[in-house]
Amino acid sequence: MKHWLPIIRFLAARLAIYLAAVAVAYVLATVFATQSVVSSLADMGVTLSFGERLSMTARDLRGMAGMFLPMVAFGLLIAFMTTALICRYKAQWRTPLYILAGAVAVVCIHLALNAAFGVTPIAVARTPTGLLLQALAGAAGGLTYLVLSRRHESIS
């Protein structure tokens, strides 16, 4: 059993790093979506206090978790696995590839939903600026994965 412990520790660390990256991407994507809606409300003359903005954001984080969080997790899983394979041959591209992988994964979620069902359930992704914000959230997830992976490698 002792010979399995290093493998289990390695896999547990990778899982924790991956889940942290998913959390960062999901939280940022949701916050960007919520604040975009708040901005639209402000354009219509509706004023919201900071507490109301915070409450809306928290409600969206809980409410979108059942639908959007699994999509982000699956998209980043595919993106990071593909990037890991590419990095076996092109290790010097590791940093830009993980950042790009996160961005592309989140954008692909929105584009695939639109292509498959003809709808974009996250309103912010209907505009180029909103889609860019979603890409930035995914890129932050990729950067989180990269930074935490490097930190774990330097400790090991």
N, C-alpha and C positions, 0 to 999 in steps of 0.2 A: 504493500500500500504506500510505503514511503516514496517509491519512485514515481508515483502519480502526483504527489503534492506540488512539485514545481509546475507541472502542466496545468493542474487545477488553479494554482495561483495566477499563472499567465493568462488563462482563459477568463478568470474572474476579473482580473485587471482590465483586460480588453473589453469585456462586457460593460464594466463600470465606465470606461472611457467613452464607449459608443453611446451608452445611455445619457451621459452628460452632454454629448454633442447633439443628440436628439432633443434633449430638454432645451438647450440653448436655441436651436433652430426653431422649435415649436413655439417657445415663449416669444421670441422676437417676431416671428411671422404673425402670431396672434396679436401681439401688441401693435404692430404696424397696421394690421387689418382694422383693429378697433379704433385706433387713433385716426385712421383715414375716414371712418364713419363719423367720428366726432368732428373732424374737420368739415365734412360735408354738412353736418348739422349746423355748425357755426356759420357756414356760408348761407344757410337758410334763415339765419337770425336766431337760432336756438343757442342760448348760452348755458354752458355746463360748468359747474364748479370742479375744482381739482378732485374732491371726494367723489363726485359723480363719475368723473373720468376714470378714477381708480376702481370704482365699483363696477363700471361697465367692463373694464379690462379684466378684472377678476372673474366676472360672470362669463366672459367669452373664453377665458382660459379653461374654466370648468366645462362650459357648454360645448366647446369645439374638441375637447379631448377624446370624446367617443368616436368622432369621425376623422378629424384632421390629424390628430397625433399618430394613429396607426399608419396613415399614409406617409407622414414625414418619416417615421421609423423605417418603414419598408423602403422608401425611396433612398434614404441615406444608407441603409444596409447594402442595397444593390450598388450604389455609387461608391461606397468605401471598399467593397469587395473588388470591384472592377479596378479601382485606383490602386489597391494593394497589388493586384496582378501586374498592372503596368509598371509600378514602382520596382518590381523585381528586376526589370530590364532597364528602366530609366530612373534610377534612384535620385539623380540630381534634379529631377522635376517634381519631387515629392511635395514641396510646399505649394506651388501653384496648382498642382493636380488635385490635392485634397480640397483646397478652397474652391476651385472650379467645380469639383464633383458635388460639393454641398449645394452650390448655387444652381447647378443644372438639375439636380434631383428635385429641388423644391419647384423650380419653374416647370419641369416635366410633369409634376403632379397636376398643376393647374392646366397645362396645355392638354394633357391626356384626358382629364375630366371634361374639358370643353370639346375635344374631338370625339370622345365616346358618347357623351350624353347631351352635348349642345348647350351646356350650362357651365357657368363658373360660380360655384357656390360661395367662394370667398370674394366678396365684392371688390376688394382692393386690386385683385389680380385682373380685373377687366380693363385696366388702363396700363399703358406702358410704364408709367412711373410706379404704379402699385406693383406691377410684376417685377420691376427692378428692386423694389423694397423687399419683396419676397425672396428674390435671388440673394440679396444681401443677408437676409436671415439664414438662408441655407449656407452661404459662404462663411458666416460666423460659426455655424455648426461644424463645417469642415475645418476651420481654423482651430476650434476647440478640440476636435479629435486629434489634430496634428500636434498641438502644443502639449496636450495631456499625454499623448503617446511618447513624445520626445522626453518629457519629464520622467515618465515611467521607465523608459529605456536607460536614462542616465542614472536612475536610482538602482536599477537591477545590476 
